[in-house]
Structure formats: structure tokens, C-alpha cells
Amino acid sequence: MFWDNLLETAMLICFAAAWPASIYKSWVSRTRKGKSLAFMLVVILGYILGMIKVARHNILGFMMLPYSINTLLVICDLVLYYRNYRLDIERDKLRANNQE
């Protein structure tokens, strides 16, 4: 059981290493293009289910930390997705007004 938890934690740390790059891309690009809302929602659901598993099986407390960090990182990217969605709409309206 120890090795299972250790390997799962290592996997979650690897995933957590990738999210800051995605967040940075969302922040700098200022567009939602290239992002998948469905993907982010499925990933958040997966992390929540992982936290439920940890809580249900009374696994060592350290397992909750990487799930929580990853969930917060994806939520941050999700917030930027909606910010960028709004910016895309404003940019499209501005382009439409300039073409008239």
C-alpha cells in the first residue's frame, strides 16, 4: 500500500508541474483558443474523485495535498479560460465595429 500511495503522489506531482505552463499560456495569450473547457472539467472531476477516494479509504493525509494543489491549479486555469472568453467576445465586437 505504501508504494501505491508513493507512486500515485509522484504521478500527481508530475501533473502539477505541467499546470503552471498551461496557466501561463492562458494568462499571456489572452484568448481561450487552444483550450478545452470539457477537458478541464473532466480533470477537475477526476481530482475530486481522487480526493473522495483518499478520504473514504482513510489513506495517509499527505495524499490529499497533491490532489488539492492540482485541483486549485486547474481551477485557476478555468478562471483564466472564462476571463479569456470575455476578452475574445470584446475583441470580436471591436473588430466587427471597425469593419463597419
Residue, then its C-alpha position, 0 to 999 in steps of 0.5 A: m500500500f505504501w508504494d501505491n500511495l508513493l507512486e500515485t503522489a509522484m504521478l500527481i506531482c508530475f501533473a502539477a508541474a505541467w499546470p503552471a505552463s498551461i496557466y501561463k499560456s492562458w494568462v499571456s495569450r489572452t484568448r481561450k483558443g487552444k483550450s478545452l473547457a470539457f477537458m478541464l472539467v473532466v480533470i477537475l472531476g477526476y481530482i475530486l474523485g481522487m480526493i473522495k477516494v483518499a478520504r473514504h479509504n482513510i489513506l495517509g493525509f499527505m495524499m490529499l495535498p497533491y490532489s488539492i494543489n492540482t485541483l486549485l491549479v486547474i481551477c485557476d486555469l478555468v478562471l483564466y479560460y472564462r476571463n479569456y472568453r470575455l476578452d475574445i467576445e470584446r475583441d470580436k465586437l471591436r473588430a466587427n465595429n471597425q469593419e463597419 
